[in-house]
């Protein structure tokens, strides 16, 4: 465990090495959230009494803030890591190292994403005195427990699914274009652009059962108190099952891919 | 003429390199379609619940978003990649090469290899925009279309020169890739109606972070919407940022000490 924690520490410190760059990241990396919020204020015409698809302006603002933070536990980088390593041949030496590669990539990506959360949380804390009145405060201990469970599930399923996408590089000359297309599709399907409730009827019941709904949409809905307990339990089982399914698939694709892998050089 | 030939040669080489891997080329094309379709799908879903947003109908919003996508992809395809190469060059010493060549520095910093995937991404918004325009053709005059194209080019010029102005900070701070966040932010703002900024902040989004001239200006002209600002102001912003970025680049060059051996 110590070596994984050390990897976490090194990656974290690396990310804040250049001060000017860190400050710029801090300032501007989070402002797009404000743009989204202002756009939704415009959609609601600034009216806090109006409700669209079960969302008031207040709950919409809260939804985007919460889902934006929680989506940082989506380990998209795992897929791009594998693609780069496979394509460059860097996977060979890494396979020889005395640690479990899968765990190492997971911890490394988690560190990178947590580094991304900290400035975002800091930014929201600074803005909080000004926006607190517009937010929905709906936290119960039970909801908090479920949110935490869904965060853990999100980090695992996103890591597994993105890794599987990354393994495409074993078969393809260049997988980055496909990866970016998938990133856009999944961002849409996880409710990053608009809550899934705004999708046409029938889409929601399918999408909420998919692994990516846990990557931001479901925990945010739980926080807003818009998901009954029975539904939360039902979805929890479905998403736990996804971990098992993705683990099996991950192992299968990894083994098949390794058989095709060849690297040149020493 | 020399620069036109040079630019043409760069385009030709980039296209040849990109089409060498045909499967990847087609995948890039599909990716571009998906990107644009997802953005337009979001608009479709939102307008399923509301009729208009700050006076912009669904059709107006599609024109605005397509315009913002076109400006963005033109910049991303032709300029952004090369500006990033310049920033990395300042840190690694690669900038030396640009100084040695008998070609204008501003031209070299802004042009070079073409990012084909970025450029291909124009196809989808252009098709959507044209189909949208064909529905509205009776209301649009040739003057509006000409002005639209002028402001579209002006939008790319504003974006490119503003970003270059920021990237010249690399001469002082070396690693400035965080500035890319400002680019993403600007493009995010550009695809939203200018009414979002409020009258109080309007001038800030013209002169400090010039997001309004990028897509709102051309879209407003094309749709025949009443502009809250005189149109010549957008062109003045373009000229100002070109001058500022040129001065900043040459000032930075004087500060530059090579990083390579």
Interface residues (C-beta under 8 A of the other chain):
Chain A: X18 X20 X21 X22 X23 X24 X25 X28 X29 X31 X32 X35 X36 X38 X39 X42 X43 X45 X52 X53 X172 X173 X174 X177 X178 X180 X181 X184 X185 X187 X188 X193 X194 X198 X199 X200
Chain B: X21 X23 X24 X27 X28 X30 X31 X34 X35 X38 X41 X42 X45 X46 X48 X49 X50 X53 X54 X117 X169 X173 X174 X175 X176 X177 X178 X179 X181 X182 X184 X185 X188 X189 X192 X193 X195 X196
